[in-house]
Amino acid sequence: MNVKLIAFSGFVTAFLGAGIGFIVASLLPCPYTSKMYQNLDQKYAIVGAVAGLLIGSSQEMIREMKQERDAEEDLLRDLNKAIHSSTDKKNY
């Protein structure tokens, strides 16, 4: 597995998630004034970044694992063809 590609994908989607969280916080202002509701733009950005990191890295890991599985299946298919072609020649 390409760890650098997985990390890069995670960081890019984390950056996008943080941006989306920041935009959502600025578009939906909170009418409450309690201390818990202050700095919501930072909190939404952090939640978006964490969600983006998890989604991006897991999506890239799934893609990498699928490529490895496809390569293994192709190798097994070629091996199976080679075995059957050599046994078919012996039967004639």
matplotlib code that plots the C-alpha trace (Angstrom):
import matplotlib.pyplot as plt

x = [0.0, 1.2, 1.2, 2.2, -0.8, -3.1, -1.7, -1.9, -5.5, -6.4, -4.8, -6.5, -9.9, -9.2, -8.4, -11.6, -13.6, -12.3, -13.2, -16.7, -17.1, -15.9, -18.3, -21.2, -20.5, -20.4, -23.5, -25.6, -25.0, -26.0, -28.6, -27.4, -24.8, -23.8, -20.1, -20.6, -21.8, -18.9, -16.2, -18.4, -16.5, -13.4, -15.3, -17.1, -13.7, -12.1, -15.1, -15.0, -11.2, -11.4, -14.3, -12.4, -9.3, -11.1, -13.2, -10.3, -7.8, -10.3, -11.5, -7.9, -7.1, -10.1, -9.0, -5.4, -6.7, -9.0, -6.0, -4.0, -6.9, -7.4, -3.7, -3.8, -6.9, -5.3, -2.2, -4.3, -6.3, -3.1, -1.7, -4.9, -4.8, -1.2, -2.0, -4.9, -3.1, -0.2, -2.6, -4.7, -1.5, -0.7, -4.2, -3.9]
y = [0.0, 3.5, 5.2, 8.6, 8.6, 7.7, 10.4, 13.0, 12.0, 12.3, 15.7, 17.1, 16.0, 17.2, 20.6, 20.5, 19.4, 22.2, 24.7, 23.3, 23.4, 27.0, 27.9, 26.2, 28.0, 31.3, 30.7, 29.5, 32.0, 30.8, 32.9, 31.7, 33.6, 30.9, 30.2, 26.7, 28.3, 30.7, 30.0, 27.6, 28.3, 26.8, 23.8, 23.1, 23.5, 20.9, 18.5, 18.9, 18.4, 15.2, 13.9, 14.7, 13.0, 9.9, 9.8, 10.6, 8.2, 5.3, 5.9, 5.8, 2.7, 0.9, 2.0, 0.7, -2.6, -3.1, -2.6, -5.2, -7.6, -7.1, -7.7, -10.9, -12.1, -11.4, -13.4, -16.3, -16.2, -16.2, -19.1, -21.0, -20.5, -21.7, -24.8, -25.7, -25.1, -27.4, -30.1, -29.9, -30.5, -33.7, -35.1, -35.1]
z = [0.0, -0.8, 2.6, 1.1, -1.2, 1.6, 3.8, 1.0, 0.3, 3.9, 4.3, 1.1, 2.2, 5.8, 4.3, 2.3, 5.3, 7.4, 4.7, 4.5, 8.3, 8.4, 5.6, 7.3, 10.6, 8.9, 6.8, 9.8, 12.6, 16.1, 17.9, 21.3, 23.4, 25.8, 26.2, 24.6, 21.4, 21.0, 18.4, 16.5, 13.3, 14.8, 16.2, 12.9, 11.1, 13.4, 13.1, 9.3, 9.2, 11.2, 9.1, 5.9, 7.2, 8.1, 4.9, 2.5, 4.0, 4.3, 0.7, -0.6, 1.5, 0.0, -3.5, -2.8, -1.5, -4.5, -6.8, -4.9, -5.0, -8.7, -9.3, -7.3, -9.1, -12.5, -11.4, -10.2, -13.5, -15.6, -13.4, -13.9, -17.7, -17.7, -15.7, -17.9, -21.1, -20.0, -18.9, -22.1, -24.2, -22.2, -22.7, -26.6]

ax = plt.figure().add_subplot(projection="3d")
ax.plot(x, y, z, "-o")
ax.set_aspect("equal")
plt.show()
